Amino acid sequence: MQVHKTLSELPRFKNAVITIGTFDGVHLGHQKIINQLKDTANKINGETVIITFNPHPRSIVGSYGGEVALLNTIEEKIFLLDVAGINHLVIIPFTKEFAHKTAEEYCKEFIHQYFNPHTIIIGYDHRFGRNRVGDYHLLEEIGLELGFDVKEIDEQVLNDVIISSTRIRNALLGNDIYTANDFLGYPYFFEGEVVHGNQLGRTIGYPTANIALNTNEKLIPADGAYAVSIKINDNDAVLYGMMNIGFRPTVDGKKRLIEVNIFNFNRDIYGKKLQIHVHAFLRNEIKFNGLDALIAQLEDDAINAKAILLKLA
């Protein structure tokens, strides 16, 4: 997949079949749209093109503003769309100036001028342009004028996308990892750098990697203990372990931390990037009566996590 971040340097697409959206999660609902895009491109010997925006439009305009809890960072989205088999991903910097374009300017000076599409596949409820006045029917009219086709994404597929996104977010925030992963079609994952902590885990026999995220936009699952798999610095080797998200109420309870204990592992990985895939929820965070009770629980957590992860190996 080719990734393009500068409009002035876009190639001349061959029979471009285009869709536009945030594709946050690139989940099974999105996969239906992607399959429609690929099927259409195959019939006309064309290229698939997804146009997306960064940062998320809701962080710039509308009633939201500020940070948006996303299922994917832009880097993760690039990876997932590449795996999905898209030919081109165009990432548009979303600014207030871009949002201020009229619907006609959006169609003619953006879509037609830079992409010269053969076909645009869009949802019946897609809105664009200043004050979101542009819609499917306007795009269809301009398509007749400028010579491109417009196809509608089935309403049921769109509903699947909306329902899936909502269910995934709610599941991740409600410790229901199985539901989240089922709708995603892959284990939910996030990345972070290993930083120094207070090394308490090492003293009680469960050394942990403390994870610092590189973004505040990424949705992190609810507090609790999880069974996880881990990759270090994009290495293909898969490691297994358990993760705790929370405030460590038994110890101090002052700061929310993400800590990963990697099974059968004893290497210095400070400064390394970890990609953590979340497979199952083990238990809620608990305040124990001392370290002995905490250690006993960690032993049980390790047994339960290994039983779950053994099925993946």
N, C-alpha and C positions, 0 to 999 in steps of 0.2 A: 504494500500500500504506500502511495506517495502522500506525504503530509505537506500542505501548503499553508503558509502563514502570512503571505504578502500578495495582495490582489494584483499588483502590477507585474508580478512574476509568474502568474498562472500560465500553464500550457494551453495550447489549443486542444480542447477536449474533443474526442471523437464520439459523435452521437451521445452526448452526455445525458444520462438519466439521473435526475437530481431529486433529493429530498432534503428537507431542512428541519432541524430540531436539536434539542439539547442532548438527546440520547443518554440521559443520566442513568447509569446502571448497565446499559446495553443488555437488558434482561430479555427473557423469552418473548415478552410482548414486542419489544423492539426488533427481535429476530424475525418476526413475521413481516414487518415493514422492510427489513433488509432483504429478505427472500423475494419479496415482490419487486424490489429495486433490481435485484440480480436477474430475476426471470425476465423482466422487461428489457434490460440491457442485452441479455443473451439473444433475444428475438431479433434485435436490430443491429447486432454486432457492435454494441456501444460500450461505454464505460460508466461505471457506477460512481456517483459523486455525492458525498454527504457534506452538507454545509452546517457547521455548528458554531457556537459562539463562546468566547471566553473573555471576561468572566461571565457567569450566568446572568442572563438579562434581568432576572428578578432582583439581582443585587444592585442594579443600576437604576431601574425604573419601577414604577408601580408602587403598591402599598407596602412592599416588603422592605427593600433598601437594606444595605449592610450585608452581613454574612448570610449565606444560604447553606444549609446542611446537605451536602451532596453525597451520592453513592460512589461517584468516581471523581478523582482528580483528572485534569486534562491529560496527564501522562497515562493514567490507567485507561482512559477512554480510547486513546490512540492505540494502546496495546489490544484492547478488546475488539475494536473495529477492524484492526489488522487481522486478527484471528478469524473474524467473521467473513473475511474475503472481499472487503470493499477495495475498489481501485484507487480512489482519491478521497482524502479527507481535507476539507478546507476549513481552517479555524479563523473566524473573523473576530478581531478585537471589538467587543461590544462597548460602545461609548454612548454618551448622551447625544453627541452629534449624529451618530449612526441611527439612533432611535428617533431622531427628529426628521428623518427622511419621510416624505409623503409616500403613500402607498404606490402611486404611479412612479415616483423616483426609484423606489425599492425594486419595482418590477423591471423598469427599463434601464436605469443607470447602474443597477447592481446585478440583478439576475441575468438579464439579457446581455448586457454589455460585457460582463466578465466570464459568463459561462456558456453563452449561446446554446441553451439546452435544446435537446431533441424532445425530451419529456420531463415534466415536473410531476412528481408524485407527492401529494399533499393531503392533509386531513380536511374534511369538510368544515371543521371548526377552527382551522388555522387562521390566525390574525397577524397582520404585519403593517408596518408603516406608522406614521405619526398618529397617536391616539388609537392605534390598532383598528383602523377603519378598513384596511384591505382584507379581502377574504378570497375564498376559492373562486367565487363567481367573477370577481374583478380580474384575478389571475387568468381565468379562462378567456375572458374578453380580450385581454392584452395578448394572450397566446394566439388567438385567431388573427390579431393584427400583425404580430411579429413572427409568426410561423413556428410556434412550439405547441406541443400537446400538453394537456393537463389531465392527470388521472387522480381519482379520489381514493384515499385509503379507506377501506371498509370501516364502517362505524363500529362494528364489533371488535375489530383489531385495535382501533383507537381506545375503546373502552378497556380492552385487555391491558393496554399500555398504562392507562391511568390507574386502573385497579391494581396492577402489578406494582407500580411505583409506590403507591400508598401502602399496600400490604407489606412490601419489603421494608420501608421505613418504620412502620409501626412494629413489625416483627423484630427488627434489630433493636428498637428501643424498649421492647417488651420481653427480651431474652428468648424469643422464639426463632432460633437460628435455623432450624429445619425448614420452617416456612419461608424465611428469607432466601435461603439457598435454593429451595425448590422453585421459587419464582424467578430467581436470577439465572438458574441453569448452571451455576458454578458456585464454589464457596466464596462468601464475602471476604474481601481482603483489603488490607491497607498497609502502608509503608511508613517507616520511621527510622531514625538514627539511634544507635545504642549510645547512651550517655551514662555518666557516672551517677550512682545513687549512694545510699548510705551503707550498702553491702551487708544488710541484715540477713538477706537470704543465704548468703555464703556461710554465715556463722551457724545457721540452723539446718544446713545440709541441702538447701534448695536455692542455689545461686540463680539470680534472675538478671536478665538484660532489661534495663530501663529504657523505654522507647520514647523518644521525643519526635512528635509529628512535625512535618515541614509545612503544614497548612492548618488553618483553623476551619476550613470549609468542609472537610471530610467528616461524614457522619460516623461516629464511633459507637459501637454497641453499648447497651446499658451496663452498669456496674455488675460485676460478678466474675466467676471463674469459668474458663472455657477450655475445650480441647482444640488445639491448633496445630497446623503444620507451618514450617518456616523455610524460607529461602534467604540466603545471605548474599548480598551484593549481586543479585541477578544470577547467581550460580544455579545450575539446574538441579543440584543435589537437594533433596527434600529431607528436612529434619522434622522431628515431632516433639511436642511439648504441651505445656498448659500455660494459660495466660490469666492474669488477674487484672481487672480494671476496677479502680475504686480508690478509696481514701485510706485504706489500711487502718481501720478503727482500732484494732488490737494494739497497734504501735504508736501512731500519732494522729492520723485522721485529719491532717491539715491541707493536703494537696492531692488532687486526683492524679493517679499514676497509671501507666500501662506497663506491666511487668511480665516478662516471658521467661519461664523455666524450660530450657531445652534438655530433653532426656539424653542421658549418656553423652554429655558434651562438656568439655573443659578447655575451651580456647578463649584467648583474649580477643574480643570482637568490638571493643570500644571504637566508636567512629564508623563502624560498618552500617550499611543500610540493610534492614530486615524487611522482608515482605511476609506478612502474617496472614494466613488463611484460616478463617474461623469455621470450625466444623460442627461444634456442639456446645451447648450451654451445660455447665456442670452444676452450679449452685449459685445462690445469691451471696453477696458479701456479708460476712458475719463478724461481730465483735466477740472474740474468744476471751475466756478467763485465763490469760497468760499464754506464754509461748509454747508450753507443752501441749495445750489443747490445739493451738494453731498447727503445730508440727503433725499431730495426729490427723487433723483434717487434711493437711497437704498430702499425707501418705494415702489417704482414701481418694483424694482428687487424682493423684498420679495413677492409681490403679484403675479408676473409672475412665480417665482420659486414654490410657493405653489400650483398654478394652475397645473403646470407640475407634481409635486410630488404627488399631490392628487390622480393621476391615478395609482400610485404605491402602495398606502397604502391599 
